[in-house]
């Protein structure tokens, strides 16, 4: 059992479902989200399940605040698992025909990429010193091949995946595990905002159960659902020109 779990983006979707899974008697949870009202609802539900829960309303792009909060969490009780889940996507990350405006692209990269770095780095020295600890980074299955509907979003998620793989190879000799999670479409507010019916949608609870099971088994990668996993792997070995033509026809914006 993980005695102290930190989860960002914990007020809804996968983050809230993961918080519920790790809310067992004797466990400590430290949860972060931007919306204090929704976060408090999750905290109450987790406490009702017997966990000791702390909450912080914050933004993962605020590096100084993240460092202060995470160090305080670790000082109170050493963190065993951190899940970097916070991110933005859905309809707000879809690109018009001229691409994402600069301010939107920068915001996406700031939250989805720099936010992960701000979440992970403050705890790594303690993990290395204790020769234990587990980092889970939530990437995304589809956009990492470069979907035309969301270039900046795809880049942000591909970046954290590469970052995570590098961290794992760097830190494994010190007893630190790193897992990269590649979800497909999950029934969350982000996916619900999309202007189309996505395929192979999993519930947040189903996704969280798969993630928690993979983390418990020390998996390096967790990819789901399997039809999208196969499609993405096939796309990586097909001729680029063919993939370009297929994706252009499937583009949401036409």
C-alpha positions as CSV (number, residue, x, y, z in Angstrom):
1,X,0.0,0.0,0.0
2,X,1.2,3.5,-0.8
3,X,1.1,5.4,2.5
4,X,1.2,8.9,1.0
5,X,-0.1,9.7,-2.5
6,X,-0.1,13.1,-4.2
7,X,-2.5,13.6,-7.0
8,X,-2.8,16.8,-9.1
9,X,-6.0,17.6,-11.1
10,X,-7.9,15.8,-8.4
11,X,-11.2,17.6,-8.5
12,X,-12.8,15.6,-11.3
13,X,-12.3,12.9,-13.9
14,X,-9.4,10.5,-13.6
15,X,-7.8,12.4,-10.7
16,X,-10.9,12.2,-8.6
17,X,-11.4,8.5,-9.4
18,X,-7.8,7.8,-8.5
19,X,-8.2,9.6,-5.2
20,X,-11.1,7.4,-4.4
21,X,-9.1,4.2,-5.2
22,X,-6.2,5.3,-2.9
23,X,-8.6,6.4,-0.1
24,X,-8.1,3.5,2.3
25,X,-7.8,3.5,6.1
26,X,-4.2,4.3,7.1
27,X,-3.4,6.1,3.8
28,X,-2.5,9.8,3.4
29,X,-3.7,11.7,0.3
30,X,-2.5,15.2,-0.7
31,X,-4.8,16.5,-3.5
32,X,-4.4,19.5,-5.7
33,X,-6.8,21.3,-8.1
34,X,-7.7,24.8,-9.1
35,X,-11.4,24.6,-8.2
36,X,-11.6,24.6,-4.3
37,X,-15.4,23.8,-4.2
38,X,-15.1,20.7,-6.4
39,X,-11.9,19.7,-4.7
40,X,-13.6,19.9,-1.3
41,X,-16.3,17.5,-2.5
42,X,-13.6,14.9,-3.5
43,X,-11.8,15.4,-0.1
44,X,-15.0,14.7,1.8
45,X,-15.7,11.6,-0.2
46,X,-12.1,10.3,0.4
47,X,-12.3,11.0,4.1
48,X,-15.5,9.1,4.3
49,X,-13.6,6.1,3.0
50,X,-11.2,6.3,5.9
51,X,-8.2,8.2,4.4
52,X,-6.3,11.1,5.9
53,X,-6.7,13.8,3.2
54,X,-5.1,17.2,2.7
55,X,-6.1,19.6,-0.1
56,X,-4.5,22.5,-1.8
57,X,-6.1,24.9,-4.2
58,X,-3.4,25.8,-6.7
59,X,-2.2,26.0,-10.2
60,X,0.6,23.6,-11.5
61,X,2.1,26.4,-13.5
62,X,3.0,28.2,-10.3
63,X,6.4,26.6,-9.8
64,X,7.2,28.4,-6.5
65,X,3.8,27.5,-4.9
66,X,4.1,23.9,-6.1
67,X,7.5,23.5,-4.6
68,X,6.4,24.9,-1.3
69,X,3.3,22.7,-1.1
70,X,5.1,19.5,-2.2
71,X,8.0,19.9,0.2
72,X,5.5,20.5,3.0
73,X,3.6,17.4,2.0
74,X,6.8,15.3,2.0
75,X,8.0,16.8,5.3
76,X,4.7,15.8,7.0
77,X,4.9,12.2,5.8
78,X,7.3,11.0,3.0
79,X,5.5,10.7,-0.3
80,X,5.5,7.3,-1.9
81,X,3.6,8.0,-5.1
82,X,3.0,11.2,-7.1
83,X,0.5,11.2,-10.0
84,X,1.0,14.2,-12.3
85,X,-2.5,14.3,-13.7
86,X,-3.5,17.9,-14.1
87,X,-3.9,19.1,-17.6
88,X,-6.0,21.0,-20.1
89,X,-7.5,19.7,-23.4
90,X,-10.9,19.0,-24.9
91,X,-12.6,21.6,-27.0
92,X,-10.4,24.5,-25.7
93,X,-7.3,22.8,-27.1
94,X,-8.7,22.2,-30.6
95,X,-6.9,24.2,-33.3
96,X,-8.6,26.4,-35.9
97,X,-7.3,26.1,-39.5
98,X,-4.5,28.5,-38.8
99,X,-3.3,26.6,-35.7
100,X,-3.6,27.4,-32.0
101,X,-3.2,31.1,-31.2
102,X,0.1,31.8,-29.5
103,X,-1.4,32.5,-26.1
104,X,-3.4,29.3,-26.2
105,X,-0.4,27.2,-27.3
106,X,1.7,28.7,-24.6
107,X,-1.0,28.0,-22.0
108,X,-1.3,24.3,-23.1
109,X,2.4,23.8,-22.9
110,X,2.7,25.6,-19.6
111,X,0.0,23.4,-18.0
112,X,0.5,20.1,-19.6
113,X,4.3,20.1,-19.8
114,X,5.8,22.6,-17.4
115,X,3.0,21.7,-14.9
116,X,4.3,18.1,-14.9
117,X,7.8,19.2,-14.3
118,X,6.7,21.5,-11.5
119,X,4.8,18.6,-9.9
120,X,7.6,16.0,-10.2
121,X,10.9,17.8,-9.6
122,X,10.4,19.0,-6.0
123,X,10.0,15.4,-4.7
124,X,12.8,13.7,-6.7
125,X,15.7,14.5,-4.3
126,X,13.8,12.9,-1.5
127,X,12.9,9.8,-3.6
128,X,16.6,9.4,-4.5
129,X,17.8,9.9,-1.0
130,X,15.3,7.3,0.3
131,X,15.9,5.0,-2.6
132,X,12.1,4.6,-3.1
133,X,9.2,6.4,-4.6
134,X,7.0,6.1,-7.7
135,X,6.2,8.8,-10.3
136,X,3.2,8.4,-12.6
137,X,2.8,10.9,-15.5
138,X,-0.5,11.1,-17.4
139,X,0.2,11.6,-21.1
140,X,-2.3,10.8,-23.9
141,X,-2.6,8.0,-26.4
142,X,-3.8,9.7,-29.6
143,X,-2.2,13.1,-29.9
144,X,1.4,11.8,-29.6
145,X,1.4,10.9,-33.3
146,X,0.7,14.6,-34.2
147,X,-3.1,14.9,-34.7
148,X,-4.0,17.9,-36.9
149,X,-6.8,19.0,-34.6
150,X,-4.4,19.7,-31.6
151,X,-0.7,20.2,-32.5
152,X,0.2,22.0,-29.3
153,X,-1.8,19.6,-27.1
154,X,-0.1,16.6,-28.8
155,X,3.3,18.2,-28.4
156,X,2.7,18.8,-24.7
157,X,1.7,15.2,-24.1
158,X,4.5,13.8,-26.2
159,X,7.0,15.9,-24.3
160,X,6.0,14.6,-20.9
161,X,6.1,11.0,-22.1
162,X,9.7,11.5,-23.3
163,X,10.5,13.3,-20.1
164,X,9.1,10.4,-18.1
165,X,11.0,7.7,-20.0
166,X,14.2,9.7,-19.5
167,X,13.6,10.1,-15.8
168,X,12.9,6.3,-15.4
169,X,16.2,5.5,-17.0
170,X,18.0,8.0,-14.9
171,X,16.4,7.1,-11.6
172,X,15.9,3.4,-11.8
173,X,19.4,2.8,-10.3
174,X,18.2,4.7,-7.2
175,X,15.1,2.6,-6.6
176,X,12.7,5.2,-8.1
177,X,10.0,3.9,-10.5
178,X,8.4,6.0,-13.3
179,X,5.2,5.0,-15.1
180,X,3.9,6.8,-18.2
181,X,0.1,6.5,-18.7
182,X,-1.4,6.9,-22.2
183,X,-5.2,7.0,-21.9
184,X,-7.5,7.1,-24.8
185,X,-10.8,8.9,-24.5
186,X,-12.1,8.9,-20.9
187,X,-15.6,10.2,-19.9
188,X,-14.5,13.4,-18.2
189,X,-15.5,17.0,-18.6
190,X,-12.6,17.5,-21.0
191,X,-13.8,14.7,-23.3
192,X,-17.5,15.7,-22.9
193,X,-16.6,19.1,-24.3
194,X,-15.5,17.7,-27.7
195,X,-17.7,18.5,-30.7
196,X,-17.8,14.9,-31.8
197,X,-18.5,11.4,-30.4
198,X,-15.2,9.9,-29.5
199,X,-14.6,6.2,-30.0
200,X,-13.9,3.6,-27.3
201,X,-14.7,5.8,-24.4
202,X,-13.9,4.5,-20.9
203,X,-15.4,5.7,-17.7
204,X,-13.1,7.6,-15.3
205,X,-13.5,4.8,-12.8
206,X,-12.5,2.2,-15.4
207,X,-9.5,4.2,-16.4
208,X,-8.4,4.8,-12.8
209,X,-8.7,1.1,-11.9
210,X,-6.5,0.3,-14.9
211,X,-3.9,2.9,-13.9
212,X,-3.8,1.9,-10.3
213,X,-3.4,-1.7,-11.3
214,X,-0.5,-0.9,-13.6
215,X,1.2,1.3,-11.0
216,X,0.9,-1.5,-8.4
217,X,2.6,-3.9,-10.8
218,X,5.4,-1.4,-11.6
219,X,4.5,-1.1,-15.3
220,X,6.7,1.3,-17.3
221,X,3.8,2.1,-19.6
222,X,0.0,1.9,-19.3
223,X,-1.9,2.2,-22.6
224,X,-5.6,1.8,-23.1
225,X,-8.0,1.0,-24.7
226,X,-6.4,-1.7,-26.8
227,X,-8.1,-0.8,-30.2
228,X,-6.6,2.8,-30.0
229,X,-3.3,1.4,-28.8
230,X,-3.0,-0.8,-31.8
231,X,-4.1,2.0,-34.2
232,X,-1.5,4.4,-32.8
233,X,1.3,1.8,-33.1
234,X,0.3,1.0,-36.7
235,X,0.3,4.7,-37.5
236,X,3.9,5.0,-36.3
237,X,5.1,2.4,-38.9
238,X,3.0,3.4,-41.9
239,X,4.5,5.8,-44.5
240,X,4.1,9.4,-43.2
241,X,2.4,10.6,-46.4
242,X,-0.3,7.9,-46.0
243,X,-0.9,8.9,-42.3
244,X,-1.0,12.5,-43.3
245,X,-3.8,11.8,-45.9
246,X,-5.8,9.7,-43.5
247,X,-5.6,12.2,-40.7
248,X,-6.5,15.1,-43.0
249,X,-9.7,13.4,-43.9
250,X,-10.6,12.7,-40.3
251,X,-9.9,16.2,-39.1
252,X,-12.7,17.6,-36.9
253,X,-12.5,21.0,-38.5
254,X,-12.8,19.5,-42.1
